[in-house]
Amino acid sequence: MKLPIITAELTEAQFRKVSQLVYRLCGIHLKDGKQALVKARLMKRLRALKFSDFESYLRYIESKGGKQEIAFLIDVMTTNKTSFFREPEHFNYLQEHILPELTEKRVRFWTAACSSGEEAFSLGMLLREKMQDVAFRDVKILATDISGRMLEKAHNAIYTSEELRDVSPQFLEKYFTKVQPPLSQQYRIKDTVRAMVRVARLNLMDSWPMKGPFDVIFCRNVMIYFDKPTQQKLINRFWSFLKPGGYLFVGHSEGLSAISHKFRYVKPAVYRK
């Protein structure tokens, strides 16, 4: 089947319209200078829907019949960079300083914007290794994201050998099962870890249906995509969902110095209620 040739440029007005829509729906702030990125990502949807220009696509998503396209639009506009044990200093600090404090039977973690699940499963493996009596305690990890495509991968819990490059050989053998051919270079997380993780779709801008409270919240490398008012609102909501003494981890490029908050600074990118 011959695909339509897409030659039209994304005009400034169209970029503004997309930016305003994405901001209203999920809080992502598409700054000036992101026009080429937005165009490249939208091209995927134009090809999928066989539109030849951006104006037709924008009319479609604003129509009654285009409501289901909104989720796909958000999906292509979100950045999903992640890896196992990313920013390992955080996992070291969790192991050495936080886990020894978590002595109650019920312990709750939340990885907000979990992408394709690597962060949540990294946490699960660490807890299986380092949390005392973890098999006999009520320990759960909530992993949420806005991207349906990423959540599907997290649900499947299958990763390539390249995606597992930061997983030690010991952890690979202990917590993964090699998928049978033809996917011979792929590995699935074992049920001992998968059972600890609940994967769910959540737009951080919407109401949060879970009750909490959480002992630890990871929201790393997400707030850089939000403007200051959205960051402020999000940080205050995290505060209300943490237990007294609970911890918030943000990305190392996301310090809270420019935001008014109640958290106590612990170390770079680590805060405590």
N, C-alpha and C positions, 0 to 999 in steps of 0.2 A: 504494500500500500504506500502510495506516494504521500509524504508529509508536506504540509503547507510550508512555503518559504516565508520566513519571518524576517522582514527587512526594516520595519519601522523602528524608530528610536523611541525610547521612553522619555516623554517630555517632562519638563520641570513640573508642570501641573499634575501630570499623572503620577510622578514620583511623590509629590506632596499628598495626593489622595491615598496612595498605598501606605505612605508613612503614617498618616492620620488614622487610617483603618487599623493597621497593625498595632499602633500605640493604644487605641481604644480597646482593642480585643485582648491584648496580652501584655501591655506595658512596655514592649520593646521600643526603644527610642532609636530610630534610624536617622543618624546625624547627616548633615550636609556632607557630601563627598562619598556617600554610599550608593549613589545612583547607579554606577556600573555594577556593583554587587547585586542590587535589587533587580536590575534588568536581567542579569545572568541567571538568577534564581527563578524569576518569573517565566523565563523562556521555557523552563521545564514544564510548567503548567500549560503554557500556550501550545506547546507541542503535544502534550497529552490530550488536550481538549480540541486540538486541530483549529486553533485560532491563528489568524495571520497577523494580527496587530493587537497592541495593548489596550486600545480603546474598547475593542469588542470584548476583551476579557474583563475589563472593569465594569462594563455594562452588565455582563453576565453575573458577576459576583454580587452586584447590587439588585439583581432581579430575584423574584420569588424562587425560580428554578435553580438559582445559583447558590442557595444557602448552604448546601452540602459542600460546596467548594471552599468555604471559609476555612475549614479544618486543614485542607491541603495547602492553602495559602500560608497559614501560620506555620505549617510543617516545613515548607521550603524556606521560610524566613528565619527560622531558628537555627542557631549554630550548635552543633552537637559534638564538639571536640571533647573527648574523654579518654581515659586509659585506666588500667588496673594500677592501684596504689599510686595514683597521681598525687604530687606534692607529698612525698613520703614523710616529711617532717610531721605532718598532721597525724599520720598513723603511729609514728613513734611516740608522739606526745600522748595520744590516746592510750596506747599500751602502757606507758610508763607512769602516767600521772592520773588518768581518769578512770580506767578500768578498776584499779585497786579501790577506788572510792565507791564504786557501784556494787553495794553489798545486798541490796534488796532483791527479793525473788523476781519481781516484775521490773524489767528494764526495756525502755523504748528508745529507738533511734529513728531519725527521719533524714533521708537524703532527698532534699528538694531539688528538682531539676536533675534527675538521675540519669538522663540521656538513655543510653542502651544498657545500663545496669552494672557497668564495671565498678563504679564506686560502691554500690550497695553490696555487691558480691565480694569485693575486697574487704569491706567491713565485716561481712559474715565470716570469711575465712579467718580474719584476725581474731574475732570473738571466739570461734571454735578453738583456736590455738591458745589464746591468752586469758580468756575469762574463766575464772574458777567455777566449776560445776555448771557450765553453760548448758549441758544436756539435760539438767534437772531443774532448770529455771525457766521462767516465762520471758524469754528474750526475743523481741521482734524488731524487724527493720522495715519501715515503710519507705518505699521507693516511688516517687512520683515524677511525672514529666508531662508536658503539654503535647509532645509529639507522638502521635499514634504509631508512626513508623518505628521510632526508637523504642517505644514500649513493647512493640511486637518482638523486637530482638531481645529485649530484657526478659520477656515471658519465655521465649525459646531457650535463652541462656546458652547459646552456641556461639563460640568465638574461634577465629582463625589463629594459627600459630603466630602470625605477625601481631595480632591484637594481644597475645599472651606473652609478648617479649619481656615484660616487666614482672612476670610471675616466676617465682623461683622453681627450679626443677622439683623440689620437695613438695611445694604446694600444687604444682601441676599434677604430680602423681597422686597426691592425697585427695584432692578436691575436684578433679576433672576426669571425665571418661572420654576416650577418643571415639569420635563418631565413625561408624563403619563406612567403608567405601560406598559411593564415590566421594564422600566428603572426608577423605582420610586425613586431611590436614586441619580438621576442625575438632573442637573439644566442647563438651557440654559440662556445665557445673553439676556436681553431684547433688542428690536430694538432701544430703545432710546440711548443705548451705542454702539450697533453694527454698527449703521449708521454712527458713528463718525470714525470708524476704517476701513481702507483699507488694506487688507492682500494681500501680493504679494511675489513671490519668487525672491530672490536676492542673488547672490554670491558676497560677499564683495570684492572679488579679481577682479571681472569683472567691466566693465564700469557701471556707475550708470545713468539710464535713466531719473530719476526724476529731476526736475529743482530746487526744493528748492525755496528760502532759508528757513531754519528751525529756529524756535525760540528756540527749545530744542531738543537735540539728546540724546537718551539713548543708550549706547553700553556697557552693563554691563556684567561682567564675561564671556567675549568673548576673549579679547586680551591675556588672560593667555594661550591660545592655540596657539598663534602665536609667532614667533621669533622676535627679536628686529627690524630687517629691515622691516618686515611686519607691525609691530606695528607703526613704524615711518611713513611709507607710509599711513597707515590708518588714523592716527591722523591728518596728513596734509590734507587729503581729507575731513575729518569731518570739519576742519577749513574753507575750501572753501565753504562748504554747509550750514554754519551757518550764520544767520544775524549778523551784528555788535551788540555786546552785548549779543549774544545768548549763551546758556549754553550747556556744554557737561557733561553727567553723565557717569562715568565708575564704575566698581565694586570696592568694598572697598579693594580688594587685588590687584588692578591694578593701583596704582599711576603712574604718568607720569614722575617721577623724573629722570629716566634713559633714557628718550627720549627727544630729542631736539624739542621744540614746541613753538608756539607763544601764547598759552593760558595763562590767568592769573589764578593762583590758588585761589580758593574761600574757600574751606574747603575740608576735605578728600573726594576724589573721585568726586569732583565737580569743573569744570573749566569753565572759561568764555572768550569769544572772545573779 
